[in-house]
Amino acid sequence: MLYSDCSHDGSIVAAIPAGPPAAPRIVAKLVATDWVNDPDPDLWPYALWPVPAALEDMSRLFLCYDLQPISGPPLPFNEFCDWAPRDVRESLAVDFDGDEIRDLLISVIYRGGPPLCADP
């Protein structure tokens, strides 16, 4: 839940691949830190993260998270940013690689507010 005063409630627990399919996964808690409401994906720095095909025709948020390790190999970074759907009233399941296994299940409720969370 992202509130208009830039606060948030909730987090994501992710099992992140750490190599080939048989390698152990990194399990981490992702806590939202900053977000931008529907930025132009062709502008820097957003162009560094391609918009997934499943999100191309949707209103989007660009979310950044603080990564807190739970188990598995050490994390090579402590922050993660990516695109998320906005205004979807139910969970969105996405299969990025076409193997019929859900790679992402996300539900973000955006309650309005400034376009950039860091704006005063």
Sequence and secondary structure as in RCSB ss.txt:
>XXXX:A:sequence
MLYSDCSHDGSIVAAIPAGPPAAPRIVAKLVATDWVNDPDPDLWPYALWPVPAALEDMSRLFLCYDLQPISGPPL
PFNEFCDWAPRDVRESLAVDFDGDEIRDLLISVIYRGGPPLCADP
>XXXX:A:secstr
 B TTS B   EEEEE  SSTTS  EEEEEEEEEEEES  TTSTTGGGS   GGGTTS EEEEEEEEEEEESS  
S SEEEEEEE S SS EEE SSSSSS  EEE   B    SBTT  
